[in-house]
């Protein structure tokens, strides 16, 4: 991992000096154990703020890295990441993320909803409902059946049941509809109290409405209800400037991009991209490969340079360049200050493109895809310092998807070829998110209808003949909850929604 060799000049030795005091009891005899510095309550804004921080840790953390390796976007290169890369995983690998999911994220979303209801702040209530829905659709699409309806209520449900995955999806769609109704019915003078994603003001109604609809589109897409997915996406995020992003900064253990923190400070050398399928797909020097996205109308050189370093021959690295790394290069996708995509226009537009293809055919779908390519051609989501000019994403014509056309090197049926192009684009555009791993398990279109999307893309499993289908129920849940399925589902057991 040649980019990481500079790390060692950056690491400072931290010495921790501890002192032991024996017979401490004599200092506390007769003193109340109540600590007045420990808060017993917090304001609505503080609860939302802390929940959003924990939520970022969930969507951008360990599970995203594991999913990225199994999706062929990253490569595990040292210690337990080598075994994870080869699909050797056990239930304790998910303990930290599972704990954050329920204690750090879902619980404060529920508290925030209680507080917002008590204050009749329907905007803050809607925010908490939308982000609870996104949190739990992410979890259910990774783990399958999980506790939801009885979760975080240990007094009444000490062993919360594992809800059926499709029942969770239905409950989340209802929650999102409630959120949309709350935004529409919000009283003047209320705000998205505590929000760190947008501006926390009433003027964000349109943005949160669009986010809610994009999350709905994601759920319906996984369920295979393409008409409702299309209808929701039509109301979803329509401008990359409105993306729900986790913003990052210059302070380690405070606001660093979590990928950067892991790659450069916390576990240097554990994960990179040496054998990344995604890197090979957009490497401009590898454009002769059948799976390449580069063609007569597509030049992926800017996007490749923004995301990756290196070559197929020497191995790829992830681009961690930027202010903190201090290598004289502009912020790459994994720099300390790089924002992380959570709910985005890119995802919404590509859902719209796929569902349009399924419902209305190639001509209408190509118009939607070309709208997205125009966004990319204007710089898209790249750091502008990596954009070398226009013309990298020219509009496709229908003839480009004829056999041997620019978008159809595999001589497929034109509609099938367009589906492959949309799926490739989604695979690259959502790189680093858990959505890629999830999306690889959906069934394809046309002649690919009997295959999962990882097969559509031609992804070769890291080992064996199939990629993992899910994550494992955390060991902490197995140990503490008698409702946990026994035996628990394995890595290669299909999720209900993708069967």
C-alpha positions as CSV (number, residue, x, y, z in Angstrom):
1,X,0.0,0.0,0.0
2,X,2.5,2.6,-1.2
3,X,0.3,5.6,-0.3
4,X,0.4,4.6,3.3
5,X,4.1,4.5,3.7
6,X,3.9,8.2,4.6
7,X,1.8,7.4,7.6
8,X,4.7,6.7,9.9
9,X,6.0,10.3,9.9
10,X,2.5,11.3,11.1
11,X,2.1,9.0,14.1
12,X,2.9,10.4,17.5
13,X,3.5,8.3,20.6
14,X,0.7,8.7,23.1
15,X,1.7,7.9,26.7
16,X,-1.0,7.2,29.2
17,X,0.0,7.5,32.9
18,X,-2.3,5.9,35.4
19,X,-2.2,6.2,39.2
20,X,-3.7,3.7,41.5
21,X,-5.3,4.8,44.8
22,X,-6.0,2.1,47.3
23,X,-8.7,2.1,49.9
24,X,-10.8,4.7,47.9
25,X,-13.7,4.1,50.2
26,X,-12.4,6.5,52.8
27,X,-12.7,9.4,50.4
28,X,-16.4,8.7,49.6
29,X,-17.8,7.6,52.9
30,X,-21.1,9.4,53.4
31,X,-21.0,11.0,50.0
32,X,-24.0,10.6,47.6
33,X,-23.2,8.6,44.4
34,X,-25.4,11.0,42.4
35,X,-23.2,12.9,40.0
36,X,-24.6,16.4,39.2
37,X,-22.4,16.6,36.1
38,X,-24.2,13.6,34.4
39,X,-27.3,14.8,32.5
40,X,-30.6,13.1,33.1
41,X,-32.2,14.7,30.1
42,X,-31.4,16.5,26.9
43,X,-33.2,18.9,24.6
44,X,-34.8,17.8,21.4
45,X,-32.1,19.4,19.3
46,X,-29.3,17.7,21.3
47,X,-31.0,14.3,20.9
48,X,-31.3,14.8,17.2
49,X,-27.8,16.0,16.9
50,X,-26.3,13.1,18.7
51,X,-28.5,10.6,16.8
52,X,-27.3,12.0,13.5
53,X,-23.7,11.6,14.6
54,X,-24.2,8.0,15.6
55,X,-26.2,7.4,12.3
56,X,-23.2,8.6,10.3
57,X,-21.0,6.1,12.2
58,X,-23.5,3.4,11.3
59,X,-23.8,4.1,7.6
60,X,-20.2,5.0,7.0
61,X,-18.4,2.6,9.3
62,X,-17.4,-1.0,9.6
63,X,-20.4,-2.5,7.7
64,X,-19.7,-0.3,4.7
65,X,-16.1,-1.5,4.5
66,X,-17.1,-5.2,4.7
67,X,-19.8,-4.7,2.1
68,X,-17.4,-2.9,-0.1
69,X,-14.9,-5.7,0.0
70,X,-17.6,-8.3,-0.8
71,X,-18.9,-6.1,-3.6
72,X,-15.5,-6.1,-5.2
73,X,-14.8,-2.4,-4.6
74,X,-12.1,-2.8,-1.9
75,X,-9.5,-5.4,-1.0
76,X,-8.7,-6.7,2.5
77,X,-4.9,-6.8,2.7
78,X,-3.9,-7.4,6.4
79,X,-4.9,-9.4,9.4
80,X,-8.7,-9.9,9.9
81,X,-9.4,-8.0,6.8
82,X,-7.7,-10.7,4.7
83,X,-10.1,-13.3,6.2
84,X,-13.1,-11.0,5.8
85,X,-12.1,-10.4,2.2
86,X,-12.2,-14.2,1.7
87,X,-15.7,-14.4,3.3
88,X,-14.6,-15.8,6.6
89,X,-16.8,-14.0,9.1
90,X,-18.3,-14.8,12.4
91,X,-21.1,-13.3,14.5
92,X,-18.8,-11.2,16.8
93,X,-17.7,-9.2,13.7
94,X,-21.0,-7.4,13.9
95,X,-21.2,-6.7,17.6
96,X,-20.1,-3.1,17.5
97,X,-22.2,-2.1,14.5
98,X,-25.3,-3.9,16.0
99,X,-24.9,-2.1,19.3
100,X,-24.6,1.3,17.6
101,X,-27.6,0.5,15.4
102,X,-29.9,-0.1,18.4
103,X,-28.5,1.9,21.2
104,X,-26.8,4.7,19.4
105,X,-29.2,5.3,16.5
106,X,-32.6,3.7,16.8
107,X,-33.1,4.5,20.5
108,X,-32.4,8.3,20.1
109,X,-34.6,8.4,17.0
110,X,-37.4,7.1,19.1
111,X,-36.7,9.5,21.9
112,X,-36.5,12.4,19.5
113,X,-39.9,11.4,18.1
114,X,-41.4,11.4,21.6
115,X,-39.9,14.8,22.4
116,X,-41.0,16.3,19.0
117,X,-44.5,15.0,19.5
118,X,-44.7,16.6,23.0
119,X,-43.5,19.9,21.5
120,X,-45.8,19.6,18.5
121,X,-42.7,20.0,16.3
122,X,-43.8,18.1,13.2
123,X,-40.7,19.0,11.3
124,X,-38.3,17.5,13.8
125,X,-40.7,14.5,14.2
126,X,-40.5,14.0,10.4
127,X,-36.7,14.2,10.3
128,X,-36.4,11.5,13.0
129,X,-39.0,9.3,11.2
130,X,-37.2,9.6,7.9
131,X,-33.8,8.8,9.3
132,X,-35.2,5.9,11.4
133,X,-36.7,4.5,8.2
134,X,-33.4,4.9,6.3
135,X,-31.5,3.4,9.2
136,X,-33.7,0.3,9.5
137,X,-34.1,-0.3,5.7
138,X,-30.3,-0.4,5.6
139,X,-30.2,-2.8,8.5
140,X,-33.0,-5.1,7.2
141,X,-31.5,-5.2,3.7
142,X,-28.2,-6.4,5.3
143,X,-29.4,-8.8,8.0
144,X,-32.9,-9.8,6.9
145,X,-35.3,-10.5,9.9
146,X,-34.3,-8.3,12.8
147,X,-35.9,-6.8,15.9
148,X,-37.9,-3.7,15.1
149,X,-41.4,-3.5,16.4
150,X,-40.4,-4.5,19.9
151,X,-36.9,-3.2,19.9
152,X,-35.6,-0.8,22.6
153,X,-38.4,-1.6,25.0
154,X,-36.7,-4.0,27.4
155,X,-39.3,-3.4,30.1
156,X,-42.1,-4.8,28.0
157,X,-40.1,-6.9,25.6
158,X,-36.9,-8.2,27.2
159,X,-36.5,-10.6,24.3
160,X,-37.8,-8.6,21.3
161,X,-39.0,-10.7,18.4
162,X,-37.3,-10.8,15.0
163,X,-39.8,-9.2,12.6
164,X,-40.2,-10.6,9.1
165,X,-38.1,-8.6,6.7
166,X,-41.1,-7.7,4.4
167,X,-43.1,-6.7,7.5
168,X,-40.3,-4.3,8.4
169,X,-40.3,-2.8,4.9
170,X,-44.1,-2.3,5.1
171,X,-43.8,-0.6,8.5
172,X,-41.0,1.7,7.2
173,X,-43.1,2.8,4.2
174,X,-45.9,3.7,6.6
175,X,-43.4,5.6,8.8
176,X,-42.2,7.5,5.7
177,X,-45.8,8.4,4.7
178,X,-46.3,9.7,8.3
179,X,-43.2,11.8,7.9
180,X,-44.4,13.3,4.7
181,X,-47.7,14.2,6.3
182,X,-45.9,15.8,9.2
183,X,-43.9,18.0,6.9
184,X,-47.0,19.0,5.0
185,X,-48.8,19.8,8.3
186,X,-46.0,21.5,10.2
187,X,-46.8,24.6,12.1
188,X,-45.1,27.9,11.3
189,X,-42.2,28.7,13.7
190,X,-41.0,25.1,14.0
191,X,-37.7,23.8,12.6
192,X,-35.6,20.7,12.0
193,X,-34.2,21.2,15.5
194,X,-30.6,20.0,15.9
195,X,-30.1,18.9,12.3
196,X,-26.5,18.9,11.0
197,X,-27.2,17.8,7.5
198,X,-29.0,20.8,6.1
199,X,-29.7,24.2,7.8
200,X,-32.2,23.1,10.4
201,X,-34.8,25.6,9.2
202,X,-38.3,25.3,7.9
203,X,-37.0,26.1,4.4
204,X,-35.6,22.6,4.3
205,X,-39.1,21.1,3.8
206,X,-38.5,20.4,0.1
207,X,-35.2,18.7,0.8
208,X,-36.5,16.4,3.5
209,X,-39.6,15.6,1.4
210,X,-37.3,14.6,-1.5
211,X,-35.1,12.5,0.9
212,X,-38.1,10.7,2.2
213,X,-39.3,9.9,-1.3
214,X,-35.9,8.6,-2.4
215,X,-35.9,6.3,0.7
216,X,-39.3,5.1,-0.4
217,X,-38.0,4.5,-3.9
218,X,-35.2,2.4,-2.5
219,X,-37.6,0.2,-0.5
220,X,-40.0,-0.3,-3.3
221,X,-37.1,-1.2,-5.7
222,X,-35.9,-3.9,-3.3
223,X,-39.5,-5.2,-3.0
224,X,-39.7,-5.4,-6.8
225,X,-42.6,-3.0,-7.0
226,X,-41.2,-1.0,-9.9
227,X,-44.2,1.3,-10.5
228,X,-44.2,2.5,-6.9
229,X,-40.4,2.8,-6.9
230,X,-40.6,4.9,-10.1
231,X,-43.4,7.1,-8.7
232,X,-41.4,7.7,-5.5
233,X,-38.2,8.5,-7.3
234,X,-40.1,11.0,-9.5
235,X,-40.6,12.9,-6.2
236,X,-37.2,12.2,-4.9
237,X,-33.9,14.1,-5.0
238,X,-33.6,15.9,-8.3
239,X,-30.4,17.9,-7.7
240,X,-27.0,16.8,-6.5
241,X,-26.8,20.0,-4.5
242,X,-29.5,18.7,-2.2
243,X,-27.8,15.3,-1.4
244,X,-27.9,14.1,2.2
245,X,-24.2,14.1,3.0
246,X,-22.1,13.5,6.1
247,X,-19.8,16.5,6.2
248,X,-16.2,16.0,7.5
249,X,-13.3,18.1,8.6
250,X,-9.8,18.3,9.9
251,X,-9.9,16.8,13.4
252,X,-9.0,13.2,14.1
253,X,-11.4,11.5,16.5
254,X,-13.8,14.3,15.9
255,X,-14.9,15.0,12.3
256,X,-12.6,13.1,10.0
257,X,-14.1,11.1,7.1
258,X,-14.4,7.6,8.7
259,X,-12.8,5.9,5.8
260,X,-9.8,8.2,6.0
261,X,-9.5,7.7,9.7
262,X,-9.5,3.9,9.2
263,X,-7.2,3.8,6.2
264,X,-4.6,6.2,7.5
265,X,-4.7,6.5,11.3
266,X,-6.6,3.6,12.8
267,X,-5.7,0.5,10.7
268,X,-3.3,1.5,8.0
269,X,-2.6,-1.3,5.5
270,X,-5.7,-3.3,6.5
271,X,-7.7,-2.4,3.5
272,X,-7.1,-0.9,0.1
273,X,-8.1,-1.6,-3.5
274,X,-5.3,-3.7,-4.9
275,X,-7.6,-6.1,-6.7
276,X,-10.7,-3.8,-6.9
277,X,-13.2,-4.8,-9.7
278,X,-14.5,-1.2,-9.5
279,X,-11.1,0.2,-10.2
280,X,-10.6,-2.1,-13.1
281,X,-14.0,-1.1,-14.5
282,X,-13.1,2.6,-14.7
283,X,-9.3,2.4,-15.2
284,X,-8.8,4.3,-18.5
285,X,-5.8,2.0,-19.2
286,X,-7.9,-1.1,-18.9
287,X,-10.6,0.0,-21.4
288,X,-10.4,-3.0,-23.6
289,X,-11.9,-5.3,-21.0
290,X,-15.5,-6.4,-21.6
291,X,-16.6,-5.0,-18.3
292,X,-15.0,-1.6,-18.7
293,X,-17.2,1.5,-18.5
294,X,-14.9,3.4,-20.8
295,X,-16.1,3.5,-24.4
296,X,-16.3,5.9,-27.4
297,X,-18.7,8.1,-25.4
298,X,-17.4,7.6,-21.8
299,X,-14.1,8.6,-20.4
300,X,-13.7,7.6,-16.8
301,X,-10.2,9.0,-16.3
302,X,-11.3,11.9,-14.0
303,X,-13.5,9.7,-11.8
304,X,-10.8,7.0,-11.6
305,X,-8.2,9.6,-10.4
306,X,-10.6,11.0,-7.9
307,X,-11.3,7.5,-6.3
308,X,-8.2,5.4,-7.0
309,X,-4.4,5.4,-7.4
310,X,-2.2,2.9,-9.2
311,X,-2.7,0.4,-12.0
312,X,-3.9,-3.1,-12.7
313,X,-0.3,-4.3,-13.0
314,X,1.0,-2.7,-9.8
315,X,-2.3,-2.8,-7.8
316,X,-4.7,-0.1,-6.9
317,X,-4.9,2.1,-3.8
318,X,-7.7,4.3,-2.5
319,X,-7.2,8.1,-3.0
320,X,-6.7,9.5,0.5
321,X,-4.9,12.6,-0.7
322,X,-5.8,16.0,0.8
323,X,-5.1,18.6,3.4
324,X,-4.3,16.2,6.3
325,X,-2.4,13.7,4.2
326,X,-0.2,16.6,3.0
327,X,0.9,15.1,-0.3
328,X,0.3,18.2,-2.4
329,X,-2.7,16.7,-4.2
330,X,-6.3,17.9,-3.9
331,X,-8.9,16.1,-1.7
332,X,-9.7,12.7,-3.1
333,X,-12.8,10.6,-2.4
334,X,-11.3,9.2,0.8
335,X,-9.6,12.4,2.1
336,X,-10.2,13.5,5.7
337,X,-12.5,16.3,4.6
338,X,-14.4,14.3,1.9
339,X,-18.2,14.3,2.5
340,X,-19.8,10.9,2.6
341,X,-23.0,10.2,0.5
342,X,-26.0,8.9,2.4
343,X,-29.2,9.6,0.4
344,X,-28.4,11.1,-3.0
345,X,-29.6,12.3,-6.4
346,X,-27.3,9.8,-8.0
347,X,-29.1,6.9,-6.4
348,X,-32.5,8.4,-7.1
349,X,-31.8,9.1,-10.7
350,X,-30.5,5.6,-11.4
351,X,-33.5,4.1,-9.7
352,X,-35.6,6.2,-12.0
353,X,-33.6,5.1,-15.0
354,X,-33.9,1.4,-14.1
355,X,-37.6,1.5,-13.3
356,X,-38.3,3.5,-16.5
357,X,-36.6,0.8,-18.5
358,X,-38.7,-1.9,-16.8
359,X,-41.9,0.0,-17.2
360,X,-41.6,2.1,-20.4
361,X,-38.7,0.7,-22.5
362,X,-35.4,1.8,-23.8
363,X,-36.2,5.2,-25.3
364,X,-37.7,6.7,-22.1
365,X,-35.0,5.1,-19.9
366,X,-32.2,6.4,-22.1
367,X,-33.5,9.9,-21.6
368,X,-33.3,9.5,-17.8
369,X,-29.8,8.0,-18.0
370,X,-28.6,10.8,-20.3
371,X,-29.9,13.4,-17.8
372,X,-27.6,11.7,-15.2
373,X,-24.7,11.6,-17.6
374,X,-25.1,15.3,-18.2
375,X,-24.8,15.8,-14.5
376,X,-21.6,13.7,-14.5
377,X,-20.3,15.6,-17.5
378,X,-20.7,18.9,-15.5
379,X,-18.5,17.5,-12.8
380,X,-21.1,15.6,-10.9
381,X,-20.1,14.6,-7.3
382,X,-16.3,14.8,-7.9
383,X,-14.1,17.4,-6.3
384,X,-13.9,20.1,-9.0
385,X,-10.1,19.9,-8.9
386,X,-10.3,16.5,-10.5
387,X,-12.6,17.6,-13.3
388,X,-10.5,18.2,-16.5
389,X,-13.3,19.4,-18.7
390,X,-16.5,18.5,-20.4
391,X,-17.1,15.7,-22.9
392,X,-16.3,12.7,-20.6
393,X,-20.0,11.6,-20.6
394,X,-21.5,12.2,-24.0
395,X,-25.2,11.5,-24.5
396,X,-25.9,8.0,-25.7
397,X,-28.1,7.3,-28.7
398,X,-30.3,4.2,-29.0
399,X,-27.9,2.9,-31.7
400,X,-25.1,2.8,-29.1
401,X,-27.0,-0.2,-27.5
402,X,-27.2,-2.1,-30.7
403,X,-24.9,-5.2,-30.9
404,X,-21.3,-4.0,-30.9
405,X,-22.4,-0.4,-30.2
406,X,-20.5,1.8,-27.7
407,X,-22.8,0.7,-24.9
408,X,-23.1,-2.9,-25.9
409,X,-19.7,-4.6,-26.3
410,X,-21.3,-8.0,-25.4
411,X,-23.7,-8.1,-28.4
412,X,-26.7,-8.3,-26.1
413,X,-30.3,-7.4,-26.7
414,X,-30.4,-3.5,-26.7
415,X,-32.7,-3.4,-23.6
416,X,-30.5,-5.9,-21.8
417,X,-27.4,-3.8,-22.7
418,X,-29.0,-0.6,-21.4
419,X,-29.8,-2.4,-18.1
420,X,-26.2,-3.5,-17.8
421,X,-25.0,0.1,-18.4
422,X,-27.4,1.4,-15.7
423,X,-26.3,-1.3,-13.3
424,X,-22.6,-0.5,-13.9
425,X,-23.3,3.2,-13.4
426,X,-25.0,2.5,-10.1
427,X,-22.2,0.3,-9.0
428,X,-19.6,3.0,-9.5
429,X,-21.7,6.1,-8.5
430,X,-22.7,4.6,-5.1
431,X,-19.2,3.2,-4.4
432,X,-18.3,3.2,-0.7
433,X,-21.9,2.9,0.5
434,X,-23.7,-0.2,1.7
435,X,-26.2,0.3,-1.0
436,X,-23.8,-1.3,-3.6
437,X,-23.6,-4.6,-1.6
438,X,-27.4,-4.7,-1.2
439,X,-28.1,-3.8,-4.9
440,X,-25.8,-6.6,-6.1
441,X,-28.4,-9.1,-4.7
442,X,-31.4,-7.8,-6.6
443,X,-32.6,-9.8,-9.6
444,X,-31.8,-8.5,-13.0
445,X,-33.9,-7.6,-16.1
446,X,-34.7,-9.2,-19.4
447,X,-32.3,-12.1,-20.1
448,X,-30.8,-11.5,-16.7
449,X,-34.0,-11.9,-14.7
450,X,-32.8,-15.1,-13.2
451,X,-29.5,-13.7,-12.1
452,X,-28.4,-11.4,-9.3
453,X,-26.8,-8.1,-10.3
454,X,-23.3,-9.2,-9.3
455,X,-23.6,-11.8,-12.0
456,X,-25.0,-9.2,-14.4
457,X,-21.8,-7.2,-13.8
458,X,-19.6,-10.2,-14.2
459,X,-18.1,-9.8,-10.7
460,X,-15.9,-12.8,-9.8
461,X,-16.3,-13.8,-6.1
462,X,-13.2,-13.4,-4.0
463,X,-13.4,-17.1,-3.2
464,X,-15.9,-19.9,-4.2
465,X,-18.7,-19.4,-6.7
466,X,-21.0,-16.9,-5.0
467,X,-20.7,-13.7,-3.0
468,X,-22.1,-13.5,0.6
469,X,-25.8,-12.8,0.6
470,X,-26.1,-11.1,4.0
471,X,-24.4,-10.2,7.3
472,X,-24.6,-12.3,10.4
473,X,-26.8,-11.6,13.4
474,X,-24.4,-10.2,16.0
475,X,-23.1,-12.4,18.8
476,X,-24.3,-10.0,21.5
477,X,-27.9,-10.5,20.2
478,X,-27.5,-14.3,20.0
479,X,-26.3,-14.3,23.6
480,X,-28.8,-12.0,25.1
481,X,-32.1,-12.5,23.2
482,X,-33.9,-15.8,23.4
483,X,-36.0,-14.8,20.3
484,X,-32.9,-14.9,18.1
485,X,-33.4,-17.6,15.3
486,X,-31.5,-20.8,16.1
487,X,-29.6,-21.6,14.1
488,X,-29.0,-18.1,12.8
489,X,-28.9,-17.6,9.0
490,X,-25.5,-18.0,7.4
491,X,-23.7,-15.7,5.1
492,X,-24.9,-17.5,2.0
493,X,-28.6,-17.8,2.9
494,X,-30.8,-15.7,0.6
495,X,-32.7,-12.8,2.0
496,X,-36.4,-13.0,1.7
497,X,-36.8,-10.0,-0.6
498,X,-34.2,-11.2,-3.0
499,X,-35.5,-14.8,-3.5
